[in-house]
Amino acid sequence: MDYQLIYEDWIQKSLYENDLHQIKANKSEIQDSFHQQLQFGTGGLRGKLGPGTNRMNTHTIRLVAEGLARQIEQQGEVAKMRGVVIAYDTRHFSQEFAYETAGVLAAHGIQSYVFKESRPTPELSFAVRYLAAYAGVVITASHNPKQYNGFKVYGEDGAQLTPQFANDIMAHMHAVDSIFDIPNSSRSQLQNSDLCVEILEKLDDAYLQAISHIQLSENVKEDMAIVYTPIHGAGLEPTIRGLQNFGFTNVHLVQQQAVQDGDFPTVIYPNPEEADAFKLAMKLGEEVSAQLLLATDPDADRLGVAVLVDGAYKLLTGNQLGALLLDYILSKQPAQPNAAMIKTIVTSEFGAAVAQKYGVATVNTLTGFKYIAEKIAEWELTKEHKFIFGYEESYGYLVSDVVRDKDAVQIALLTAEMAAYYAANGQTLYDVLNELYEEHGFYQEALISLTFEGMEGQQKITSIMEAFRKQPPKRFADIAVRKMEDYLTESINGLPQADVIKFILEDDSWICVRPSGTEPKCKFYIGVKTESLLESEQKIEQLKSALQQWA
């Protein structure tokens, strides 16, 4: 691909002539913006905002919407009438991209249902099945920095796309003659068309009613002080209403972060995994003596939690909260002979140990919640297992399968209930966590995430993965490697092929290496288990040091 020629073509034909002239002296920026077409996968598109084929903008949105429209068109009139539900978060251009998508669909005679306001990704997943739509789209880049946006597509089951559906859309995108000549209806035309229907209140009510069934105990301390922050995102309305529906009367909102702002001005990154995202929540928590802090990311599919421990707030990791939730759920429900929980291969074995205690099976999937959703759908047909809980270490959880993606809203409600239940018995979540460690072993995990931007960055990530395959290490920190699992070249436990390598060490510690599917990063995961917290922390540090030579 001659990126310079494509750049010049965009100057002549695109909506971004002025923006493109501003980078004409920046060769590296032109190269990064035009060296490839933004890649579409089973999760859709995600990239930096800006002009260019490798950026999120009006033209790339129209292109992927055209691919989706052509795929639906091939399915016939019924599929076109069932249509597409479209939601969006609070990022820059999210609402504009949502209506651009509806405009392209309308040009093909395809019905769309667009949320009037920003709403969470899990509510979009629910809405697809509730409205019996053919597909769903959400405009979001999840917890990525403010410079990013994305386009995620969901199938009629409310789950992220199957590989075949994604391949069909890609094929149609490649068949488009010109990215500048895609037919579309303007927003004003949509407002006068029956092909675009705006939705909101009815879906909010239905979604909150559907997830109300996750409530497990009424013996809770409903006046327990809780602080919640949506981090400028789409989780505000359903989370606050959901907590009220669950009976919580002492909920405090971080007002500075209740403002929906795509600049995310109060945080470095709008990511509830980061301690920085909790600074304002901690300040408010101290003022109101809150025992629990809750934070959702911009599209409210990830939940971060902090609890009060010895006068200071301590963040729980995704692995820790997952184990706590699983133990609480299983302790409150009667045993089911075919019950199973699902986790990803980079998620701690802590949850598996908890599940085993209750006689519940653990099923592992590749990284990505779409694989958990696939298992839920599979079990609906085969009855092999009854889904109880699914989670991944990156703060994604699901209890009620009325949603087919991770759902921070329902987990915020259940976490509040769980914390209040234990508070009524004089315990914090951290007290319960330590009891689980004493019972099952001191599991600890770590993540090293290295960023490699641009074309050279992609090559660097590829070279890291190649190095592990060509000369796999025999030891890490003087611990011998017992087994290497290469998910790209081997069939492991029936899982699909993926660019992932996992090392199982002689002491059952493990290390996993994979490129991120949504960011220009290479990720190194570490998991250990010992007989004490100090020993586990020391082993984590040893393994992190051993990985430095590969970074």
C-alpha positions in Angstrom: 0.0 0.0 0.0 1.5 3.3 -1.1 0.5 5.4 1.8 1.7 8.7 0.2 -0.7 8.3 -2.8 -3.6 7.4 -0.5 -2.8 10.4 1.6 -2.9 12.7 -1.4 -6.2 11.0 -2.6 -7.7 11.8 0.8 -6.7 15.5 0.6 -8.6 15.7 -2.7 -11.7 13.7 -1.7 -12.2 13.4 2.0 -14.0 15.5 4.6 -10.7 16.1 6.4 -8.7 18.3 3.9 -7.7 20.9 6.5 -6.6 18.3 9.0 -4.6 16.5 6.5 -2.8 19.6 5.3 -1.7 20.1 8.9 0.3 16.9 8.9 1.8 17.2 5.4 5.3 17.8 6.9 5.1 14.9 9.3 6.0 11.8 7.3 5.8 9.4 10.3 2.3 10.6 11.1 1.2 10.2 7.5 2.7 6.7 7.3 0.9 5.6 10.6 -2.4 7.1 9.4 -2.4 5.5 6.0 -0.1 2.5 5.9 -3.0 0.1 6.4 -6.8 -0.1 6.5 -7.9 -0.2 10.2 -8.3 -3.9 10.9 -11.7 -5.3 11.5 -11.9 -8.4 13.7 -14.5 -10.3 15.8 -14.5 -7.3 18.1 -14.9 -4.8 15.3 -12.7 -1.7 14.8 -10.7 0.3 17.3 -8.2 3.0 16.7 -7.1 6.5 17.2 -9.3 9.4 16.1 -8.2 11.3 13.1 -8.1 11.3 9.3 -6.7 8.3 7.4 -7.4 4.7 6.6 -5.8 3.6 9.9 -7.9 6.0 12.0 -11.4 6.3 13.4 -13.3 8.9 11.3 -16.5 9.4 9.3 -15.1 7.6 6.3 -13.9 4.5 8.1 -17.2 4.4 10.1 -19.1 4.5 6.8 -16.9 1.8 5.4 -17.6 -0.7 8.2 -21.2 0.3 8.3 -21.4 -0.4 4.6 -19.9 -3.9 5.1 -22.5 -4.6 7.8 -25.3 -3.3 5.6 -24.3 -5.5 2.7 -24.1 -8.5 4.9 -27.6 -7.9 6.3 -28.9 -7.2 2.8 -27.8 -10.6 1.7 -30.0 -12.2 4.4 -33.2 -10.7 2.9 -36.0 -8.4 3.8 -36.8 -10.0 7.2 -33.2 -9.3 8.4 -33.4 -5.7 7.1 -36.7 -5.2 9.0 -35.3 -6.7 12.2 -32.6 -4.2 11.9 -29.7 -3.0 14.1 -29.6 -1.5 17.6 -27.0 1.2 18.0 -25.6 2.5 21.2 -22.6 4.7 22.0 -20.5 5.9 25.0 -19.4 9.4 25.9 -16.2 9.6 23.8 -15.5 12.3 21.2 -17.7 11.7 18.0 -19.4 8.6 19.5 -22.9 10.0 18.9 -21.9 11.3 15.5 -20.5 7.9 14.5 -23.7 6.2 15.7 -25.9 8.3 13.4 -23.4 7.9 10.5 -23.9 4.2 11.0 -27.7 4.5 11.0 -27.4 6.7 7.9 -25.6 4.1 5.9 -28.0 1.4 7.1 -30.9 3.5 6.0 -29.5 4.0 2.5 -29.8 0.2 2.2 -33.4 0.2 3.6 -32.3 -1.3 6.9 -34.1 -0.4 10.2 -32.1 1.0 13.1 -32.8 1.7 16.7 -30.5 4.4 18.1 -30.2 5.2 21.8 -31.1 8.9 22.4 -28.3 9.1 25.1 -25.1 7.3 25.8 -25.7 3.9 27.3 -23.5 1.0 28.4 -22.3 -1.8 26.1 -24.0 -4.4 28.2 -27.4 -2.6 27.8 -26.8 -2.7 24.0 -26.2 -6.5 24.3 -29.4 -6.9 26.2 -31.3 -4.6 23.7 -30.4 -6.7 20.7 -32.3 -9.7 22.0 -35.0 -7.7 23.7 -35.9 -6.0 20.4 -35.2 -9.3 18.4 -32.8 -7.3 16.2 -30.6 -8.9 13.6 -27.4 -7.2 15.0 -26.1 -4.5 17.3 -23.4 -1.8 17.2 -21.8 0.1 20.0 -19.5 3.0 19.4 -16.8 2.8 22.1 -13.2 2.2 22.8 -14.0 0.9 26.3 -11.2 1.9 28.7 -8.7 3.2 26.1 -7.3 6.7 26.3 -9.3 9.7 25.0 -7.6 9.7 21.6 -9.4 6.4 20.7 -12.8 5.3 19.6 -14.2 2.1 18.2 -17.0 0.2 16.4 -18.1 -3.1 18.0 -20.6 -5.4 16.3 -22.9 -7.9 18.0 -24.9 -10.7 16.6 -28.6 -11.5 17.1 -27.7 -13.5 20.3 -26.4 -10.3 21.9 -22.8 -11.5 21.8 -19.8 -10.2 19.9 -19.5 -11.5 16.3 -18.7 -15.0 15.4 -15.6 -15.3 13.2 -17.8 -16.1 10.1 -19.9 -13.0 10.6 -16.8 -10.9 11.0 -15.3 -12.4 7.8 -18.4 -11.7 5.9 -18.3 -8.0 6.9 -14.6 -7.8 6.0 -15.2 -9.3 2.6 -17.9 -6.7 1.9 -15.7 -3.9 3.1 -12.9 -5.0 0.7 -15.5 -5.0 -2.1 -16.2 -1.3 -1.7 -14.9 0.6 -4.7 -14.4 4.0 -3.0 -14.5 4.9 0.6 -15.7 8.4 -0.4 -18.8 7.3 -2.4 -20.7 5.3 0.2 -24.4 6.2 0.2 -25.8 7.5 3.5 -28.7 9.5 4.9 -28.0 12.6 7.0 -29.2 12.9 10.5 -31.9 15.3 9.5 -33.1 12.8 6.9 -33.1 10.1 9.5 -35.3 12.2 11.8 -37.9 12.2 9.0 -37.6 8.5 8.3 -39.3 5.5 9.8 -36.0 3.6 9.3 -34.4 5.2 12.3 -36.2 4.9 15.7 -34.8 6.5 18.8 -35.0 4.4 22.0 -34.2 5.0 25.7 -36.6 4.8 28.7 -38.3 1.6 27.7 -34.9 -0.2 27.3 -33.6 1.3 30.6 -36.6 -0.1 32.5 -36.4 -3.5 30.8 -32.7 -3.9 31.3 -32.8 -3.0 35.0 -35.8 -5.3 35.5 -34.0 -8.1 33.8 -30.8 -7.8 35.9 -32.8 -7.4 39.2 -33.0 -11.2 39.4 -29.3 -11.4 40.4 -30.2 -10.2 43.9 -29.3 -13.1 46.3 -29.9 -11.8 49.8 -32.2 -9.3 51.5 -30.3 -9.5 54.7 -28.0 -6.6 53.9 -27.0 -3.3 55.4 -28.8 -1.0 53.0 -27.5 2.2 54.6 -23.9 1.2 54.1 -22.1 4.2 52.6 -21.1 3.7 48.9 -19.3 6.0 46.5 -19.8 5.5 42.8 -18.0 7.1 39.8 -18.8 6.6 36.1 -15.5 8.2 35.2 -17.3 10.6 32.8 -18.9 7.6 31.0 -22.1 5.9 30.1 -22.7 3.9 33.3 -24.2 6.8 35.4 -28.0 6.4 34.8 -28.4 2.6 35.0 -25.9 2.1 37.9 -27.5 4.8 40.1 -31.0 3.5 39.4 -29.9 -0.1 39.9 -28.4 0.7 43.3 -31.7 2.5 44.3 -33.7 -0.5 43.1 -31.6 -2.8 45.2 -32.6 -0.7 48.2 -29.3 1.2 48.8 -30.1 4.5 50.5 -26.6 6.0 51.1 -25.0 6.2 47.7 -22.7 9.1 46.9 -21.9 10.1 43.4 -18.5 11.7 42.4 -20.0 14.8 40.9 -16.9 15.9 39.0 -16.8 12.6 37.2 -20.6 12.4 36.6 -20.1 15.0 33.8 -20.0 13.1 30.5 -16.9 14.3 28.8 -14.8 12.6 26.2 -11.7 14.3 27.4 -12.0 12.4 30.7 -10.5 15.5 32.3 -10.1 14.2 35.9 -8.1 11.1 35.1 -5.0 10.1 33.2 -6.8 7.1 31.7 -10.5 6.3 32.1 -9.7 2.8 33.4 -11.0 1.5 36.7 -7.9 -0.8 36.9 -5.8 2.3 37.5 -5.5 3.7 41.0 -5.5 7.2 39.6 -9.1 6.8 38.5 -10.1 6.4 42.1 -8.5 9.5 43.5 -11.7 11.6 43.6 -13.7 8.6 44.8 -11.3 8.1 47.7 -11.5 11.7 48.7 -15.3 11.6 48.7 -15.2 8.2 50.4 -13.2 9.7 53.3 -15.7 12.6 53.6 -18.7 10.3 53.8 -17.1 7.3 55.6 -17.8 5.0 52.7 -16.9 1.3 53.1 -17.1 0.6 49.3 -16.0 2.5 46.2 -17.3 1.5 42.7 -16.0 2.8 39.3 -17.2 1.9 35.8 -15.2 2.6 32.6 -16.6 4.8 29.8 -18.9 2.1 28.3 -19.6 0.5 31.7 -18.5 -3.1 30.9 -15.7 -3.1 33.4 -15.9 -2.5 37.2 -13.2 -1.4 39.6 -13.7 -1.8 43.4 -11.9 -0.4 46.4 -12.6 -1.3 50.0 -11.7 0.4 53.3 -8.9 -1.4 55.1 -7.4 0.0 58.3 -8.4 3.5 57.4 -7.2 3.5 53.8 -8.8 2.4 50.5 -7.4 -0.7 48.8 -8.2 -1.6 45.3 -9.2 -5.2 44.6 -7.8 -6.8 41.5 -10.0 -8.4 38.9 -8.9 -11.8 40.0 -9.7 -11.0 43.7 -13.1 -9.6 43.0 -13.9 -12.6 40.7 -13.1 -15.1 43.5 -15.1 -13.1 46.0 -18.1 -12.9 43.8 -18.0 -16.6 42.9 -17.7 -17.7 46.5 -20.6 -15.4 47.5 -22.8 -16.6 44.6 -22.1 -20.3 45.3 -22.6 -19.9 49.0 -26.1 -18.4 48.4 -27.4 -20.9 45.8 -28.4 -24.5 46.1 -25.9 -26.9 44.6 -26.6 -27.9 40.9 -24.9 -31.0 39.6 -24.0 -29.6 36.2 -23.1 -26.0 37.3 -20.0 -24.4 35.8 -18.2 -21.2 35.8 -16.1 -19.8 32.9 -12.8 -17.9 33.0 -10.1 -17.1 30.6 -6.7 -18.8 30.4 -4.9 -15.7 31.8 -7.3 -15.4 34.8 -6.1 -16.7 38.2 -6.7 -20.3 39.3 -8.0 -18.8 42.5 -11.6 -18.9 41.2 -11.1 -22.5 40.0 -10.2 -23.5 43.5 -13.3 -21.8 44.9 -15.5 -23.5 42.3 -14.0 -26.9 43.2 -14.9 -26.4 46.8 -18.6 -26.2 45.8 -18.4 -29.0 43.3 -18.7 -26.6 40.4 -16.8 -27.2 37.1 -14.4 -24.6 35.7 -14.1 -24.1 31.9 -11.3 -22.1 30.4 -11.5 -20.0 27.3 -9.2 -17.8 25.3 -8.9 -14.1 26.4 -11.9 -12.1 25.4 -15.4 -12.1 26.7 -16.8 -13.2 23.4 -15.5 -16.7 24.1 -17.3 -16.8 27.4 -20.5 -15.7 25.6 -20.0 -18.5 23.0 -19.9 -21.1 25.8 -23.1 -19.7 27.4 -24.8 -20.1 24.0 -23.4 -23.5 23.5 -24.6 -24.8 26.8 -28.1 -23.4 26.1 -28.3 -25.9 23.3 -26.4 -28.9 24.7 -27.4 -28.6 28.4 -23.9 -29.7 29.2 -23.6 -27.2 31.9 -25.6 -24.6 33.8 -23.8 -21.2 33.6 -23.2 -19.7 37.0 -20.6 -17.0 36.6 -18.0 -15.8 34.0 -15.1 -13.5 34.4 -11.7 -12.4 33.3 -8.8 -10.7 35.1 -9.3 -7.4 33.3 -12.3 -6.4 35.5 -14.9 -8.1 33.3 -17.7 -10.2 35.0 -21.1 -11.6 34.2 -23.8 -13.2 36.4 -27.1 -12.9 34.5 -26.9 -14.2 30.9 -29.7 -11.8 29.8 -26.5 -9.9 28.8 -23.9 -11.7 26.6 -20.9 -9.6 27.4 -19.2 -8.4 30.6 -21.5 -6.1 32.6 -20.2 -3.6 35.1 -23.7 -2.5 36.0 -25.0 -5.8 37.3 -21.7 -6.5 39.0 -21.8 -3.1 40.7 -25.2 -4.1 42.2 -24.1 -7.5 43.2 -20.8 -6.3 44.7 -22.7 -3.7 46.8 -25.1 -6.4 48.0 -22.1 -8.7 48.8 -20.3 -6.0 50.7 -23.4 -5.0 52.6 -24.1 -8.6 53.5 -20.7 -9.1 55.0 -20.8 -5.7 56.7 -24.0 -6.8 58.5 -21.8 -9.7 59.9 -19.0 -7.3 60.9 -16.7 -8.2 57.9 -15.2 -6.3 55.0 -14.6 -7.8 51.6 -10.9 -7.7 52.4 -11.6 -9.8 55.5 -13.4 -12.4 53.4 -10.7 -12.3 50.8 -8.1 -13.2 53.4 -10.2 -16.1 54.6 -10.4 -17.4 51.1 -6.6 -17.1 50.8 -6.1 -19.1 54.1 -8.5 -21.7 52.8 -7.3 -22.1 49.2 -3.7 -20.7 49.1 -2.2 -17.3 48.5 -2.8 -16.8 44.8 -1.1 -13.7 43.4 -1.0 -12.3 39.8 0.8 -9.6 37.9 0.6 -8.0 34.4 3.4 -6.4 32.5 1.9 -4.4 29.6 4.3 -2.9 27.0 3.1 -0.4 24.5 4.5 -0.4 20.9 2.9 2.3 18.7 2.7 2.4 14.9 4.1 0.2 12.2 7.4 -0.4 13.9 5.5 -1.3 17.1 3.6 -4.0 15.3 6.8 -5.4 14.1 8.3 -5.3 17.6 5.4 -7.3 19.0 5.7 -9.8 16.2 9.4 -10.2 16.9 8.8 -10.8 20.6 6.3 -13.6 19.9 8.7 -15.1 17.3 11.5 -15.1 19.8 9.5 -17.1 22.4 8.6 -19.6 19.7 12.1 -20.0 18.2 14.0 -20.2 21.5 11.5 -20.9 24.3 13.1 -20.5 27.7 13.8 -23.5 29.8 13.6 -21.7 33.1 12.2 -18.5 34.6 13.9 -17.2 37.8 15.5 -20.6 38.4 12.1 -22.4 38.1 12.1 -25.0 35.3 9.4 -24.9 32.6 7.3 -28.0 32.8 5.2 -27.4 29.7 4.9 -24.8 26.9 1.5 -24.3 25.3 1.5 -22.6 21.9 -2.1 -21.8 21.1 -1.2 -20.7 17.6 0.4 -24.0 16.5 -1.3 -26.5 18.7 -4.9 -27.5 19.5 -5.1 -27.1 23.3 -8.3 -28.2 25.1 -10.3 -27.7 22.0 -9.7 -23.9 22.0 -9.4 -21.9 18.7 -6.0 -21.0 17.4 -4.7 -17.7 18.8 -1.4 -15.9 19.1 -0.8 -16.9 22.7 2.0 -18.7 24.5 1.6 -20.1 28.0 4.4 -21.6 30.1 3.5 -23.9 33.0 6.4 -24.0 35.6 7.4 -26.9 37.8 5.9 -25.3 40.9 2.6 -24.7 39.0 3.3 -21.0 38.6 2.6 -19.8 35.0 3.5 -17.1 32.5 1.4 -16.2 29.5 2.4 -13.9 26.6 0.0 -12.4 24.0 -0.4 -9.3 21.9 -3.4 -7.2 22.9 -6.4 -7.5 20.6 -7.5 -3.9 21.2 -4.4 -1.9 21.9 -0.8 -1.7 20.5 0.6 -3.7 23.4 2.3 -6.9 24.2 1.1 -8.4 27.5 2.9 -10.7 30.0 0.7 -12.4 32.6 2.1 -14.1 35.7 0.3 -16.3 38.2 1.7 -17.9 41.4 0.4 -19.7 44.5 2.3 -20.3 47.8 1.6 -20.8 51.5 1.9 -17.1 52.4 1.2 -13.7 50.9 4.9 -12.6 51.4 6.2 -15.6 49.6 3.8 -15.2 46.7 4.7 -11.5 46.4 8.4 -12.3 46.3 7.9 -15.0 43.6 5.9 -12.5 41.5 8.8 -10.1 41.7 11.3 -12.8 40.7 9.3 -13.8 37.7 8.8 -10.2 36.6 12.6 -9.6 36.8 13.1 -12.8 34.7 10.8 -11.4 32.0 12.7 -8.2 31.6 15.1 -9.6 29.0 12.1 -10.4 26.7 10.6 -7.0 26.8 
